[in-house]
Amino acid sequence: MVTVTARARVNQDDPTAVVLTADQVWRGLAMRARARDPRFVPPGHRFRIITDEGDHLVRHVLLDDGHEELERITFHGGRIVVVDLIEGRQRSLMINTIETDDYRRLVLNFTHVTEFIGMEHGSPEERALAAHRLPTTMQLPAATLETIRELVAEGRL
């Protein structure tokens, strides 16, 4: 089992950057979950919403390598989005939170807990796969915020 946490400040010190509110980040996370903008969809992936009941949805994911996954996504109180991978070649829980740090700055935090089915915990194979995925995972909060900024600047969020 592998746990990775990545964090990004929502608003940087750049005076030219679009300043985001917690509500805009929340709505951006909802757009990301529903894949309502192609910038939120990794290259080669396809998403299909199976059910959408407002505060939770189920989506089918076709990955770029042809594998399929089923995800349950739950929205909690304007601050937490939980993505539970319920079918696929791994078990995964992704918790995305909008928080305020000790300096009262808004931050976006992504925590991913993943179990690779068929791999022994702590094996060289598991460590290698986790190391391969780490750079992408660490960039997710900042990349998500950049897309949300673009959507706000375009007047779409």
Secondary structure, 3 states (H helix, E strand, C coil): CEEEEEEEECCCCCCCCCCCCHHHHHHHHHHHHCCCCHHHCCCCCEEEEEEECCCEEEEEEECCCCCEEEEEEEEECCCEEEEEEEECCEEEEEEEEEEECCCCCEEEEEEEEEEECCCCCCCHHHHHHHHHHHHHHHHHHHHHHHHHHHHHHCCCC
